[in-house]
Amino acid sequence: MRPTARRAFLRDGSLFLRAAEADRDEEEARPAVRVGLLTDAHYADANARGTRYYRESLAKLREAVVVLKGRGIDVAVELGDFIDSAPQATTTSEIGFLKKIDAEFRKLRRADRHYVLGNHCVATLTKEEFLGTVRRRRSYYSFDRNGFHFVILDACFREDGTPYGRANFAWTDTEIPPEQREWLAADLTASSGKAIVFVHQRLDLSAESPYAVRSSPDVRRILEASGKVLAVFMGHSHKNEYRRIRGIHYATLAAMVEGSGAANSGYAALDVYPDGSLRLKGFRRHAEHPLTEKERRNRDDR
């Protein structure tokens, strides 16, 4: 069965849902940037536990790669928890899992690939080991593409500022430290284009939520003060959710690992148009993202 898709437009802070017939002109217009999104693959050569089917993420990602390649994406972002742990986790086994799942991700050869760190990425590995394996140097940084600014954040720090690594943390203790927040403010100030932010842990929830970055209110104030951020895309809590806070769209995407079979996968293509309009086309479980609901129009959650 062919994966289903829905079309949503975000324009001037409002959400618009269009029928396929009304959408044909947009299909013909090439966006400035086309971004492929997936999150929480949790790949491991391990038996299923509860609703998590670790081995199946490999086949799910293969399908996502085929579909996203067909859409001609320019940038691919995995939003964290790319791998999980073996029953007896070792550095060797974890790097093996990472190499195997990354080999599939790297088949998006024409896309500029990016990796957001999730807590499971560094439960056994250090950040340096993970990043070195996927050939990246930094855990947080920014880049520009066709007039738009993209920001990768790293919330894999304890509240005391200690970086995650080797299971030295509780998953509920997550932070973006002051140094990174200062960098973020300066980076957005210096950027010339509208921005989209990617992070694993949640920035749209109160600091008391177990899924939230402890300094999430402070980070949101930085994003709002810039006047440049269109949207924030996240994972971590394994479900599709959407909030609009002070004009910024916060979209959490469903986990690829949850549930058995292709129908329980999830991935999306985000089209970014020259005027700042966004269109999120979700596939499999991402097709059910609340970003496509009409009642989300013109309403800030806070």
BALOBA-1460 file (C-alpha; in Angstrom, 3 decimals):
// residues 302
<rec num="1" residu="m" x="0.000" y="0.000" z="0.000"/>
<rec num="2" residu="r" x="1.349" y="3.430" z="-0.925"/>
<rec num="3" residu="p" x="2.158" y="5.709" z="2.040"/>
<rec num="4" residu="t" x="-0.469" y="8.422" z="2.494"/>
<rec num="5" residu="a" x="0.303" y="12.139" z="2.656"/>
<rec num="6" residu="r" x="-1.450" y="15.292" z="3.712"/>
<rec num="7" residu="r" x="-0.671" y="18.884" z="2.841"/>
<rec num="8" residu="a" x="-0.409" y="21.738" z="5.316"/>
<rec num="9" residu="f" x="0.740" y="25.305" z="4.754"/>
<rec num="10" residu="l" x="2.052" y="27.721" z="7.343"/>
<rec num="11" residu="r" x="1.902" y="31.269" z="6.037"/>
<rec num="12" residu="d" x="2.371" y="34.503" z="7.985"/>
<rec num="13" residu="g" x="1.893" y="32.660" z="11.264"/>
<rec num="14" residu="s" x="-1.267" y="30.866" z="10.116"/>
<rec num="15" residu="l" x="-1.909" y="27.278" z="9.124"/>
<rec num="16" residu="f" x="-3.664" y="26.482" z="5.854"/>
<rec num="17" residu="l" x="-4.782" y="23.039" z="4.737"/>
<rec num="18" residu="r" x="-5.311" y="22.543" z="1.044"/>
<rec num="19" residu="a" x="-7.019" y="19.831" z="-0.954"/>
<rec num="20" residu="a" x="-4.927" y="18.095" z="-3.587"/>
<rec num="21" residu="e" x="-6.820" y="19.827" z="-6.426"/>
<rec num="22" residu="a" x="-6.080" y="23.279" z="-5.008"/>
<rec num="23" residu="d" x="-2.489" y="22.258" z="-4.411"/>
<rec num="24" residu="r" x="-1.423" y="21.539" z="-7.957"/>
<rec num="25" residu="d" x="0.204" y="24.936" z="-8.541"/>
<rec num="26" residu="e" x="2.287" y="24.477" z="-5.392"/>
<rec num="27" residu="e" x="3.340" y="21.012" z="-6.567"/>
<rec num="28" residu="e" x="4.744" y="22.623" z="-9.708"/>
<rec num="29" residu="a" x="6.623" y="25.333" z="-7.773"/>
<rec num="30" residu="r" x="10.000" y="24.233" z="-6.432"/>
<rec num="31" residu="p" x="10.510" y="25.236" z="-2.792"/>
<rec num="32" residu="a" x="13.671" y="27.093" z="-1.805"/>
<rec num="33" residu="v" x="14.636" y="24.145" z="0.411"/>
<rec num="34" residu="r" x="13.143" y="20.691" z="0.799"/>
<rec num="35" residu="v" x="13.948" y="18.957" z="4.113"/>
<rec num="36" residu="g" x="13.500" y="15.272" z="4.975"/>
<rec num="37" residu="l" x="12.669" y="14.576" z="8.635"/>
<rec num="38" residu="l" x="12.650" y="11.443" z="10.789"/>
<rec num="39" residu="t" x="13.155" y="10.735" z="14.467"/>
<rec num="40" residu="d" x="13.615" y="8.070" z="17.131"/>
<rec num="41" residu="a" x="14.610" y="5.110" z="14.988"/>
<rec num="42" residu="h" x="16.209" y="3.494" z="18.098"/>
<rec num="43" residu="y" x="17.869" y="0.948" z="15.848"/>
<rec num="44" residu="a" x="19.480" y="-2.036" z="17.616"/>
<rec num="45" residu="d" x="19.897" y="-5.714" z="16.912"/>
<rec num="46" residu="a" x="17.626" y="-6.458" z="19.854"/>
<rec num="47" residu="n" x="14.277" y="-8.149" z="20.429"/>
<rec num="48" residu="a" x="11.175" y="-5.993" z="20.666"/>
<rec num="49" residu="r" x="10.330" y="-4.600" z="24.078"/>
<rec num="50" residu="g" x="6.808" y="-3.362" z="24.617"/>
<rec num="51" residu="t" x="5.828" y="-1.258" z="21.600"/>
<rec num="52" residu="r" x="9.407" y="-0.742" z="20.384"/>
<rec num="53" residu="y" x="10.523" y="-2.886" z="17.447"/>
<rec num="54" residu="y" x="14.205" y="-2.075" z="17.255"/>
<rec num="55" residu="r" x="15.283" y="-4.266" z="14.344"/>
<rec num="56" residu="e" x="12.404" y="-3.101" z="12.140"/>
<rec num="57" residu="s" x="13.709" y="0.461" z="12.041"/>
<rec num="58" residu="l" x="16.221" y="-0.612" z="9.406"/>
<rec num="59" residu="a" x="13.503" y="-1.562" z="6.920"/>
<rec num="60" residu="k" x="11.407" y="1.455" z="7.895"/>
<rec num="61" residu="l" x="14.329" y="3.754" z="7.155"/>
<rec num="62" residu="r" x="14.903" y="2.060" z="3.806"/>
<rec num="63" residu="e" x="11.353" y="2.933" z="2.785"/>
<rec num="64" residu="a" x="11.766" y="6.503" z="4.028"/>
<rec num="65" residu="v" x="14.947" y="6.910" z="1.983"/>
<rec num="66" residu="v" x="13.216" y="5.732" z="-1.203"/>
<rec num="67" residu="v" x="10.283" y="8.123" z="-0.718"/>
<rec num="68" residu="l" x="12.412" y="11.100" z="0.309"/>
<rec num="69" residu="k" x="14.837" y="10.543" z="-2.572"/>
<rec num="70" residu="g" x="11.838" y="10.593" z="-4.869"/>
<rec num="71" residu="r" x="10.900" y="13.985" z="-3.511"/>
<rec num="72" residu="g" x="14.369" y="15.340" z="-4.234"/>
<rec num="73" residu="i" x="15.154" y="16.565" z="-0.740"/>
<rec num="74" residu="d" x="18.061" y="18.980" z="-0.275"/>
<rec num="75" residu="v" x="18.602" y="18.470" z="3.466"/>
<rec num="76" residu="a" x="17.950" y="15.399" z="5.649"/>
<rec num="77" residu="v" x="17.689" y="15.680" z="9.441"/>
<rec num="78" residu="e" x="17.346" y="12.802" z="11.880"/>
<rec num="79" residu="l" x="16.068" y="14.292" z="15.131"/>
<rec num="80" residu="g" x="17.834" y="12.026" z="17.610"/>
<rec num="81" residu="d" x="17.776" y="8.572" z="19.218"/>
<rec num="82" residu="f" x="19.100" y="7.121" z="15.995"/>
<rec num="83" residu="i" x="20.256" y="4.004" z="17.903"/>
<rec num="84" residu="d" x="19.353" y="2.086" z="21.044"/>
<rec num="85" residu="s" x="21.225" y="-0.375" z="23.267"/>
<rec num="86" residu="a" x="21.913" y="-4.057" z="22.792"/>
<rec num="87" residu="p" x="20.863" y="-6.404" z="25.632"/>
<rec num="88" residu="q" x="24.474" y="-6.141" z="26.815"/>
<rec num="89" residu="a" x="25.574" y="-2.807" z="25.409"/>
<rec num="90" residu="t" x="29.208" y="-2.262" z="24.544"/>
<rec num="91" residu="t" x="30.954" y="0.487" z="22.647"/>
<rec num="92" residu="t" x="31.684" y="-1.961" z="19.824"/>
<rec num="93" residu="s" x="28.071" y="-3.099" z="19.466"/>
<rec num="94" residu="e" x="26.729" y="0.450" z="19.621"/>
<rec num="95" residu="i" x="29.098" y="1.696" z="16.939"/>
<rec num="96" residu="g" x="28.133" y="-1.330" z="14.859"/>
<rec num="97" residu="f" x="24.448" y="-0.420" z="15.141"/>
<rec num="98" residu="l" x="25.222" y="3.182" z="14.263"/>
<rec num="99" residu="k" x="27.244" y="2.240" z="11.197"/>
<rec num="100" residu="k" x="24.492" y="-0.094" z="9.985"/>
<rec num="101" residu="i" x="21.609" y="2.383" z="10.308"/>
<rec num="102" residu="d" x="23.751" y="5.255" z="9.025"/>
<rec num="103" residu="a" x="24.624" y="3.251" z="5.915"/>
<rec num="104" residu="e" x="20.916" y="3.392" z="5.027"/>
<rec num="105" residu="f" x="20.619" y="7.101" z="5.899"/>
<rec num="106" residu="r" x="23.674" y="7.885" z="3.771"/>
<rec num="107" residu="k" x="21.854" y="6.547" z="0.695"/>
<rec num="108" residu="l" x="20.293" y="10.019" z="0.595"/>
<rec num="109" residu="r" x="23.491" y="10.888" z="-1.248"/>
<rec num="110" residu="r" x="22.335" y="14.130" z="-2.819"/>
<rec num="111" residu="a" x="21.019" y="15.491" z="0.475"/>
<rec num="112" residu="d" x="23.040" y="17.352" z="3.080"/>
<rec num="113" residu="r" x="22.624" y="15.037" z="6.103"/>
<rec num="114" residu="h" x="22.442" y="16.208" z="9.727"/>
<rec num="115" residu="y" x="22.283" y="14.364" z="13.040"/>
<rec num="116" residu="v" x="20.638" y="15.722" z="16.199"/>
<rec num="117" residu="l" x="21.918" y="14.014" z="19.349"/>
<rec num="118" residu="g" x="19.324" y="12.165" z="21.417"/>
<rec num="119" residu="n" x="19.750" y="10.694" z="24.882"/>
<rec num="120" residu="h" x="19.900" y="7.115" z="23.545"/>
<rec num="121" residu="c" x="22.605" y="8.083" z="21.060"/>
<rec num="122" residu="v" x="24.980" y="8.630" z="23.978"/>
<rec num="123" residu="a" x="23.691" y="6.122" z="26.536"/>
<rec num="124" residu="t" x="26.692" y="3.894" z="25.813"/>
<rec num="125" residu="l" x="28.791" y="6.047" z="23.481"/>
<rec num="126" residu="t" x="30.340" y="9.429" z="24.132"/>
<rec num="127" residu="k" x="29.347" y="12.363" z="21.950"/>
<rec num="128" residu="e" x="32.761" y="12.246" z="20.302"/>
<rec num="129" residu="e" x="32.292" y="8.564" z="19.410"/>
<rec num="130" residu="f" x="28.842" y="9.115" z="17.943"/>
<rec num="131" residu="l" x="29.809" y="12.211" z="15.983"/>
<rec num="132" residu="g" x="33.051" y="10.671" z="14.762"/>
<rec num="133" residu="t" x="31.208" y="7.628" z="13.432"/>
<rec num="134" residu="v" x="28.760" y="9.747" z="11.415"/>
<rec num="135" residu="r" x="31.584" y="12.102" z="10.366"/>
<rec num="136" residu="r" x="30.448" y="15.220" z="12.153"/>
<rec num="137" residu="r" x="32.530" y="17.541" z="14.293"/>
<rec num="138" residu="r" x="30.058" y="19.451" z="16.450"/>
<rec num="139" residu="s" x="26.862" y="18.610" z="18.292"/>
<rec num="140" residu="y" x="25.342" y="22.068" z="17.819"/>
<rec num="141" residu="y" x="25.864" y="24.421" z="14.891"/>
<rec num="142" residu="s" x="24.033" y="26.263" z="12.117"/>
<rec num="143" residu="f" x="24.082" y="26.377" z="8.336"/>
<rec num="144" residu="d" x="22.427" y="28.324" z="5.533"/>
<rec num="145" residu="r" x="20.672" y="27.027" z="2.461"/>
<rec num="146" residu="n" x="19.092" y="29.111" z="-0.304"/>
<rec num="147" residu="g" x="18.363" y="32.112" z="1.924"/>
<rec num="148" residu="f" x="17.208" y="30.188" z="5.008"/>
<rec num="149" residu="h" x="19.036" y="29.562" z="8.272"/>
<rec num="150" residu="f" x="18.964" y="26.148" z="9.968"/>
<rec num="151" residu="v" x="20.039" y="25.488" z="13.566"/>
<rec num="152" residu="i" x="20.946" y="22.145" z="15.144"/>
<rec num="153" residu="l" x="20.794" y="22.200" z="18.969"/>
<rec num="154" residu="d" x="22.168" y="19.737" z="21.530"/>
<rec num="155" residu="a" x="20.128" y="19.272" z="24.721"/>
<rec num="156" residu="c" x="22.076" y="16.210" z="25.838"/>
<rec num="157" residu="f" x="23.519" y="17.848" z="28.935"/>
<rec num="158" residu="r" x="22.669" y="17.439" z="32.591"/>
<rec num="159" residu="e" x="21.310" y="20.460" z="34.448"/>
<rec num="160" residu="d" x="24.767" y="20.943" z="35.992"/>
<rec num="161" residu="g" x="26.240" y="21.314" z="32.478"/>
<rec num="162" residu="t" x="27.874" y="17.879" z="32.268"/>
<rec num="163" residu="p" x="27.635" y="16.413" z="28.740"/>
<rec num="164" residu="y" x="25.796" y="13.108" z="28.393"/>
<rec num="165" residu="g" x="27.920" y="10.025" z="27.744"/>
<rec num="166" residu="r" x="28.441" y="6.496" z="29.061"/>
<rec num="167" residu="a" x="25.073" y="6.437" z="30.905"/>
<rec num="168" residu="n" x="26.081" y="9.250" z="33.247"/>
<rec num="169" residu="f" x="22.619" y="10.853" z="33.196"/>
<rec num="170" residu="a" x="18.920" y="10.426" z="33.862"/>
<rec num="171" residu="w" x="16.864" y="10.985" z="30.708"/>
<rec num="172" residu="t" x="14.642" y="13.465" z="32.548"/>
<rec num="173" residu="d" x="17.659" y="15.667" z="33.365"/>
<rec num="174" residu="t" x="18.149" y="17.518" z="30.088"/>
<rec num="175" residu="e" x="19.530" y="20.980" z="29.472"/>
<rec num="176" residu="i" x="20.839" y="23.443" z="26.918"/>
<rec num="177" residu="p" x="23.617" y="25.081" z="28.956"/>
<rec num="178" residu="p" x="24.203" y="28.870" z="29.168"/>
<rec num="179" residu="e" x="27.156" y="28.746" z="26.779"/>
<rec num="180" residu="q" x="25.018" y="27.152" z="24.052"/>
<rec num="181" residu="r" x="22.148" y="29.563" z="24.736"/>
<rec num="182" residu="e" x="24.537" y="32.495" z="24.350"/>
<rec num="183" residu="w" x="25.804" y="31.012" z="21.098"/>
<rec num="184" residu="l" x="22.204" y="30.566" z="19.883"/>
<rec num="185" residu="a" x="21.290" y="34.193" z="20.573"/>
<rec num="186" residu="a" x="24.410" y="35.464" z="18.798"/>
<rec num="187" residu="d" x="23.932" y="33.072" z="15.882"/>
<rec num="188" residu="l" x="20.338" y="34.157" z="15.274"/>
<rec num="189" residu="t" x="21.301" y="37.827" z="15.568"/>
<rec num="190" residu="a" x="23.985" y="37.380" z="12.944"/>
<rec num="191" residu="s" x="21.812" y="35.379" z="10.549"/>
<rec num="192" residu="s" x="20.168" y="37.150" z="7.647"/>
<rec num="193" residu="g" x="17.375" y="34.738" z="6.774"/>
<rec num="194" residu="k" x="14.373" y="33.219" z="8.490"/>
<rec num="195" residu="a" x="15.322" y="30.245" z="10.654"/>
<rec num="196" residu="i" x="14.191" y="26.691" z="11.420"/>
<rec num="197" residu="v" x="15.471" y="24.922" z="14.546"/>
<rec num="198" residu="f" x="15.996" y="21.197" z="15.177"/>
<rec num="199" residu="v" x="16.412" y="19.625" z="18.638"/>
<rec num="200" residu="h" x="15.649" y="16.219" z="20.158"/>
<rec num="201" residu="q" x="14.148" y="17.093" z="23.552"/>
<rec num="202" residu="r" x="11.078" y="19.275" z="23.887"/>
<rec num="203" residu="l" x="11.216" y="23.079" z="23.916"/>
<rec num="204" residu="d" x="7.448" y="23.624" z="23.838"/>
<rec num="205" residu="l" x="6.661" y="22.222" z="27.291"/>
<rec num="206" residu="s" x="6.995" y="23.667" z="30.777"/>
<rec num="207" residu="a" x="10.324" y="23.066" z="32.472"/>
<rec num="208" residu="e" x="8.608" y="20.665" z="34.892"/>
<rec num="209" residu="s" x="7.730" y="18.149" z="32.167"/>
<rec num="210" residu="p" x="10.023" y="15.083" z="32.137"/>
<rec num="211" residu="y" x="10.353" y="15.485" z="28.365"/>
<rec num="212" residu="a" x="11.325" y="19.166" z="28.471"/>
<rec num="213" residu="v" x="14.652" y="20.927" z="28.373"/>
<rec num="214" residu="r" x="15.027" y="22.561" z="31.794"/>
<rec num="215" residu="s" x="15.763" y="25.975" z="30.301"/>
<rec num="216" residu="s" x="13.013" y="25.681" z="27.661"/>
<rec num="217" residu="p" x="11.380" y="29.018" z="28.675"/>
<rec num="218" residu="d" x="14.738" y="30.768" z="28.302"/>
<rec num="219" residu="v" x="15.407" y="29.124" z="24.951"/>
<rec num="220" residu="r" x="11.945" y="30.096" z="23.679"/>
<rec num="221" residu="r" x="12.607" y="33.712" z="24.674"/>
<rec num="222" residu="i" x="15.787" y="33.676" z="22.604"/>
<rec num="223" residu="l" x="13.904" y="32.292" z="19.606"/>
<rec num="224" residu="e" x="11.106" y="34.834" z="20.006"/>
<rec num="225" residu="a" x="13.453" y="37.799" z="20.506"/>
<rec num="226" residu="s" x="15.222" y="37.058" z="17.222"/>
<rec num="227" residu="g" x="12.015" y="37.578" z="15.230"/>
<rec num="228" residu="k" x="13.430" y="35.127" z="12.704"/>
<rec num="229" residu="v" x="12.368" y="31.625" z="13.785"/>
<rec num="230" residu="l" x="9.564" y="30.064" z="11.767"/>
<rec num="231" residu="a" x="9.405" y="26.640" z="13.394"/>
<rec num="232" residu="v" x="11.050" y="24.146" z="15.743"/>
<rec num="233" residu="f" x="11.041" y="20.396" z="14.997"/>
<rec num="234" residu="m" x="11.545" y="17.852" z="17.815"/>
<rec num="235" residu="g" x="11.279" y="14.172" z="18.750"/>
<rec num="236" residu="h" x="11.882" y="12.421" z="22.090"/>
<rec num="237" residu="s" x="8.312" y="11.829" z="23.323"/>
<rec num="238" residu="h" x="7.456" y="9.454" z="20.430"/>
<rec num="239" residu="k" x="4.173" y="11.080" z="19.418"/>
<rec num="240" residu="n" x="2.853" y="13.628" z="16.961"/>
<rec num="241" residu="e" x="2.134" y="16.912" z="18.691"/>
<rec num="242" residu="y" x="1.865" y="20.560" z="17.680"/>
<rec num="243" residu="r" x="1.860" y="23.864" z="19.486"/>
<rec num="244" residu="r" x="2.089" y="27.435" z="18.296"/>
<rec num="245" residu="i" x="3.694" y="29.683" z="20.900"/>
<rec num="246" residu="r" x="4.105" y="33.408" z="20.288"/>
<rec num="247" residu="g" x="4.029" y="32.935" z="16.550"/>
<rec num="248" residu="i" x="6.515" y="30.041" z="16.384"/>
<rec num="249" residu="h" x="5.397" y="26.580" z="15.292"/>
<rec num="250" residu="y" x="6.605" y="23.697" z="17.494"/>
<rec num="251" residu="a" x="6.161" y="20.295" z="15.865"/>
<rec num="252" residu="t" x="7.008" y="17.033" z="17.629"/>
<rec num="253" residu="l" x="7.173" y="14.004" z="15.320"/>
<rec num="254" residu="a" x="6.220" y="10.401" z="16.017"/>
<rec num="255" residu="a" x="8.944" y="7.812" z="16.609"/>
<rec num="256" residu="m" x="9.915" y="5.466" z="13.803"/>
<rec num="257" residu="v" x="10.543" y="2.611" z="16.294"/>
<rec num="258" residu="e" x="7.017" y="2.427" z="17.730"/>
<rec num="259" residu="g" x="4.911" y="-0.452" z="16.424"/>
<rec num="260" residu="s" x="5.525" y="-3.321" z="14.052"/>
<rec num="261" residu="g" x="5.266" y="-3.092" z="10.283"/>
<rec num="262" residu="a" x="5.697" y="-0.364" z="7.692"/>
<rec num="263" residu="a" x="2.385" y="1.294" z="8.591"/>
<rec num="264" residu="n" x="3.840" y="2.157" z="11.990"/>
<rec num="265" residu="s" x="6.796" y="4.041" z="10.586"/>
<rec num="266" residu="g" x="6.896" y="7.818" z="10.271"/>
<rec num="267" residu="y" x="8.821" y="10.361" z="8.216"/>
<rec num="268" residu="a" x="8.080" y="13.686" z="6.562"/>
<rec num="269" residu="a" x="9.142" y="16.149" z="3.883"/>
<rec num="270" residu="l" x="9.163" y="19.822" z="4.820"/>
<rec num="271" residu="d" x="8.972" y="22.274" z="1.914"/>
<rec num="272" residu="v" x="10.285" y="25.768" z="2.680"/>
<rec num="273" residu="y" x="9.159" y="28.370" z="0.150"/>
<rec num="274" residu="p" x="10.911" y="31.665" z="-0.669"/>
<rec num="275" residu="d" x="8.202" y="33.721" z="1.094"/>
<rec num="276" residu="g" x="8.651" y="31.761" z="4.340"/>
<rec num="277" residu="s" x="5.659" y="29.490" z="3.814"/>
<rec num="278" residu="l" x="6.110" y="25.919" z="5.020"/>
<rec num="279" residu="r" x="4.428" y="22.728" z="3.892"/>
<rec num="280" residu="l" x="4.759" y="19.537" z="5.900"/>
<rec num="281" residu="k" x="3.946" y="16.349" z="3.990"/>
<rec num="282" residu="g" x="3.793" y="13.469" z="6.433"/>
<rec num="283" residu="f" x="4.061" y="9.804" z="5.522"/>
<rec num="284" residu="r" x="2.842" y="6.772" z="7.474"/>
<rec num="285" residu="r" x="2.219" y="7.925" z="11.058"/>
<rec num="286" residu="h" x="3.465" y="11.418" z="10.277"/>
<rec num="287" residu="a" x="0.527" y="11.772" z="7.887"/>
<rec num="288" residu="e" x="-1.604" y="12.009" z="11.043"/>
<rec num="289" residu="h" x="0.379" y="14.921" z="12.477"/>
<rec num="290" residu="p" x="-1.896" y="17.513" z="14.140"/>
<rec num="291" residu="l" x="-0.105" y="20.183" z="12.151"/>
<rec num="292" residu="t" x="-2.630" y="19.316" z="9.434"/>
<rec num="293" residu="e" x="-5.699" y="20.081" z="11.558"/>
<rec num="294" residu="k" x="-7.715" y="23.116" z="10.471"/>
<rec num="295" residu="e" x="-8.516" y="24.123" z="14.050"/>
<rec num="296" residu="r" x="-4.830" y="24.966" z="14.562"/>
<rec num="297" residu="r" x="-5.180" y="28.084" z="12.408"/>
<rec num="298" residu="n" x="-4.564" y="31.524" z="13.887"/>
<rec num="299" residu="r" x="-4.233" y="30.294" z="17.441"/>
<rec num="300" residu="d" x="-1.326" y="30.518" z="19.835"/>
<rec num="301" residu="d" x="-1.352" y="27.865" z="22.545"/>
<rec num="302" residu="r" x="0.269" y="30.353" z="24.906"/>
